[in-house]
């Protein structure tokens, strides 16, 4: 028991940023639930700071925890808020941030208010709803007089999520409305990539999936296909996020593996890998979820040579801390949560799972490593997906190895097809097989359950994950352990 306690103390000492992130996040959560006067939070900060300076040993640690907690509470309490003039005619200039996505009889996009007579909403984001004839591209601008509508009160969870993302409300535009339309002046790398693949792949569900996974463009995803992916527990494949950046991360490192034979090869490999990861993010339209995942994986890349869980956990926790310090509302953003938890699962679980399945073949181990990344991220995010999207997919785990292999093929060949269009046929075939597997899984009678687990159940699951992970980290390790190839 004493030896286990000593190991636990050593483990905490090796993960200082994780110990900073926890009280900081608790402070943000507290400020979200309880509105305290700012003077009382300032007072707590001062008292805690005095305690850190004057106290010793365990009392000093408690004071430090209280100080970090108070800073998190203070930053979130000071976060931007304003009174939005809802349902009042306003003259606006909107810049479309994301291309329109087809829904059931309507389209949706995200836009930023560039100019407005009301300073309270200038620079804020809105959801732009349109009828089925309205489609906008990222970079388009609209000049119109309209009203901003609040999100529906009956959809409280959605309204709260959008508020934390910085959205103040919704604006509706139909084909009969009067507005000045200013198309994007120049094509972006994302636009070029989408158009390139559209010419290389025949229209259909396969092309829709290739576009979504290789470029982040989901405009061609049908409602039926979206529902199949949701029912099978694989909807995360259609939005570029932590999983896709993780796939790019593994494939890029695998392709650059020969560089380690050169002098300073690891350094060159890391620099090139980070550059290519960000090129992929730029190609996918620089979506917020992709950017957050890319930041985490970029820092993770520089700890790749050690492959120590402690270094990777510190990098991940430090990245999350900095991002929350700049914008505390990210803590409540589902895409941030999914990205962070997916990367944490990869950091903490992918290597142990790989050790269990490693073989003597380097080629086989490379494939196993990629599979373990997908399995770890899927298992880690499952409780959050069940709580947020009201779906518990059992078949998702069953089909995960197959769809992860196909996802790697789609992303890799889809990107290569931008330079060599004939390669797109491979991406198309992989997408067709992936769609068949997903559609088959969605029809299984007990493949998924449309239920919502409570937040208590979700936190209970993650508490169990944390305990199991800590126990595994505390177990004695062999002197020589297999490492993930690539």
Secondary structure, DSSP 8 states (H G I E B T S, - for coil): -HHHHHHHHHHHHT-HHHHHHHHHHHHHHHHHH----HHHHHHHHHHHHHHHHH--HHHHHHHHHHHHHHHHHHHHHTS------TTS-EEEEEEE-S--EE-SSEEEEEEEEEEES-TTTTT-EEEEEEETT----TT-EEEEEE--B---TT-HHHHHHHHHTTEEEEEEE-TTS--EEE--SS--HHHHHHHHHHHHS-SSHHHHHHHHHHH---TT--HHHHHHHHHTT-GGGGS-SHHHHHHHHHHHHHHTGGGGGSTTHHHHHHHHHHHHHHHHHHHTT--HHHHHHHHHHHHHHTTTTT--HHHHHHHHHHHHHHHHHH-GGGGG-HHHHHHHHHHHHIIIIIHHHHHHH--S-HHHHHHHHHHHHHHHHHHHHHHHHHHHHS-EESHHHHHHHHHHHHHHHHHHHHHHTTTSGGGHHHHHHHHHHHHHHHHHHHH-TTSEE-----HHHHHHHHHHHHHHHHHHHHS---SS------
